[in-house]
Amino acid sequence: MKTVLLVVALIPLLLKTCLSPNEASDRVCLAEVAGESIYLDEALQEMPDGLSPQDSASYIQEFLNGKITDMLVYQMAVKNIPETKEIERMVENYRRSLIRYEYQQRVLNERFKAEVNEDELKEYYEAHQNRFTADRDLIKGIFIKVPLNAPNIDGLKKWLSDLDTRNLQQIERYSVQYASVFNYFMEQWTPLSDVVGDVPDLLSKGSALTKGGQTVEVTDDAFRYLLCVSEGVAKGETAPFEYAKSLVANVMLNTRKTAFIKQFESEIKNKATEDGRLILYNKPD
């Protein structure tokens, strides 16, 4: 049914395009540019899934227009810019670069171990902490937003000042009853701006809020905002391992990939020297 709808939607487009009687295959030709054909299946290969018949027809029309423009400009360029040794050299260098890159990727996929364990990550992090600084103010804690007329605020502040198991339970029960927002992130490093971004009076305090063991309170016309910070790291300081772990993994893998490729290239040179394919003359000392 989908195919039928697509064909129906494309009828106006196909009526305006060539259906060459001399075409040896059964491919649908949409246009010819100086004898070079543009086919429907070329557009269909790149067309995103899930488009309606009308959107599919529009996509194919845009593809056709772009292809025609590209071909015409290229043909004009060929006429006006003759093949030169410089262009040939650039094309050949680009071709060699593409082939070399594809081969290196294949070797990496087949031989490179693209994984690191937790101990390796921690060891690398400890040895290179200066490379992993916090890009934002980070905190762990609790953020609560309650109406100004909410009861027992003094009790809530007392519980926040001593976050043992019993007090955490009290805070949770209180928040279920009275809080408009209750954000518990004691176990996860969280950017300060993600927590208090909607409270300008808190956000403006910036890195001062990353000092652990404090509860900061601000109010507006309708609400009271309480931010309890158990731990914090200011922007520019060493990022906690838990927060930086994904970055550490990326840096480690990229470093190992670079070393792997260099070793691989060295092995190729050594092998070429051994079997006589590489001969160095006037080798420097």
N, C-alpha and C positions, 0 to 999 in steps of 0.2 A: 504493500500500500504506500509506503514511504517513497519507494522508487517511482511509482506511478505519479504521485503528487509532484515529485521533483521534475519529472519529465514534462508534466503539464505546465509547471511554472517556467520551464526553460523554453517552451515553444516559441514565444515572441523573440527570444534571443537567437534561437537556432534559425528562425526564418530569415534573420538579418545576416547570417553568416554563410560561409561557403560550405557546400557539401560536394567536394570535388569528385566528378565522375571518373577521374583517372586514378583515384586513390586505390592502391592495391589491397590495403587492409580495410577492416570494418571500423576503424577509428573515426570518431566524429571530428571533422575539421572545423574549427571556429573562425579561422582567418588565415590568410596567406600574406606574408610580407616579403616582397621581392623573391617569390618562389619558396620561401621558408614557411612551413606550416605551424600553426598553433592548434593543439588538440584539446578536446574537452577533458580527456582523462588526466592531462597534466594539471589542470585546475582542480580536479576532484581529488588528486593525491594530496594536495596541500590544504584542502577545505576542512575547517574544524567540524567536529561532530556536533550533532544536536541542533543544527540550523533548520529553521522552517523553510519550506519550498521557496517562499518569496525572498528570504534572506540568502538562500543558496544561489538563487538567480542573480541577486545583487552582487554577491561575492564573486561569482564567475565573471560577471560583467566588469568588475573592478580588476580582477586578475587579467582579463583580456586586454583592457585598456593599458594596464601597466606593462604587460608583455609587449604589446605593439610599440609603445613608446620606447622601451628598452631596445628592442630590435632595430627600430628606425634610427635611433641615436647612434647605436653601435655601428650600423652599416654606414652612416654618414661619417663617423669617426674613422672607420677603416679606409674610406676613400680619401680623407683629408690628412690622415696621419699614417704615413707608410711604415711598414714593419722596419724597425731599426735593430741594430745589434743590442742597443741598450734595453729596448723593450723585450727582446728575446731573452736577454740575460735576466731581467727582472721576473719574467714569466717562469723561466727555468728555476731560478732561486726560490720562487714561491712554491712551485711544484715540489721541489726537493724538500722544502721546509714542511709542507703538508704531509708528505710521505714519511719523513723522519718522525714527525710528531705522532702520526698514527701508529707507527711501529713502536715508539717508546711507550705509548699508552697500552698497546697490546702486551708488551713485556711487563709493564707495571701490573696489569690485571692478572697476568699469569704467575708472576714470581714475587711480587711485593706483598708483604704482610701488612694490610691496611687496617691494623687494629692495635690498640695499646690497652694494657690492663691498669687497674686503679693504682697499684704500687708504682708502676712506671710513670704515670701521670703525676703522682705526688712527688716522686723523686725529681722529676724535671722541673716541677713548679718550685720546689724548695731551692733548686740550684739557679733558677732564673727569675726570682720574684720581682726584680726590678723591671722586667718586661711586661708584667701583668698588673697594671695599675687600674684602679676603678675609674670608669669613664663617667660615673654619676655618683651622687651621694647614695649610700646603701644602708639599710637598717633592717633589723629584726624587731618584732614587737606586736603591739595591739593598737588598733585605731577604732575609736568608738565615737559615733555621732548620736547625741540624744537631744530631745527637745529641752528648752530652758526650764520648763515646769516639771521635768522628770524627777521623781522622788529619790531620796537617799543618795544624793551625789557624793556626800562625804564618805558613805560606805563604799561606793564604787572607787573613789580615789584611794581609800585605804587598801582595798583588794589589789589595786594596780601597783601599789607600792611594794607589795610582797607577793610575787607570782609563784606561790607554791601550788600544789595540786588542788587543795581545798579552795583557795581563793580564785583559781582559774575556773573552777566549777561555778562559784558564786557569780563571777563576771559573765560567764556564758548564760546563766539563768536570767540574770538581770537584763542582758542585752536582748534575749529572746522576747522579754516583756516590753522593754522600753526603747531600745535603740533603733534608730532609723538605718544606721550602718554599723555593722560589727565585722571588722576585718582582722582575722587572727593569722599572723605570719611569723610566729616565733621560731619556726623551723626552717624558714626560707629567706635568704637574702633578697630584699626587694628594693627597687629604686624608690627613693623618698618621694619623687614627683608622682609616681604611680599611686602612692598612698594618699598624699595630701594635695594633689594637684588642683582639686576643686576648692581648697581652703587657702586663699591668698595670704592670710595672716600667719599661717603655719609655713607655707612654702617660702615666704620671704625670709624666714629665719635660716634657711639654707643649711650649711654644714654644722651649724650649732646644734642641730637636732640629731646629729650622728653620735653624740656623746651617750654612751650606754648608761643604764640605771637611772633614767629620768622620765618623768611624766610631764608633758607640756599641755597646757589648756588655753584655748582661745574661745571666744563667743562672738556671735553676731546677733541680729535682732530676733532670731527664732531658735537657734541651736547652740549647743555646747559641744566642742570638739576636744577629745582627749586622745593624745598620742603618747603611748607608753613605749619607750625604746629600751630594749634589753641589750642590744649590741648595735654598733654602727661603724661605718667606714666612710670617711670623707672622700670626695672626688680627688683623684691624684694620689691617694695612698694606695698601698698594695691591696689588690682585690683579694677577697677571701677565696680559698681554693674551690669551694662549692660553686661560687658564682663564676669563677674564671675557668672551670674545668673544661668546658667545650672549646674555649679559645686555646687552652693548653694543648688539648688533643689535636687541634688543627695545626698549631705551630709545630708540634712534635712530628706529625705525619708529613708536613711539608719539608721539614728539615731532613727527615729520613728519606723522603723521595728524592730530594736533591742529592744526598749522599749516595743513594742507590744508583741514580742515573750516572753520576760521575764514576762510580765503581764499574758500572756496566760498560761505559765508554772506554775506560782504562783497560778492561778485559778484552774488548774488541781490538784495541790498538796492539796489545801484547800478542794476541792470537794472530793478527795480520803480520806482525813482525816475525813471529816464529815460522809461519808457513811461506814467507817471502813475498807476500802481497804488499807489505809496507817496507820501504827502504829509505832511511834517513841519511842524507848527505850533509857533511859539515855540521854534524850534531854539536850544539854548544855544550861546553863542559858543565 
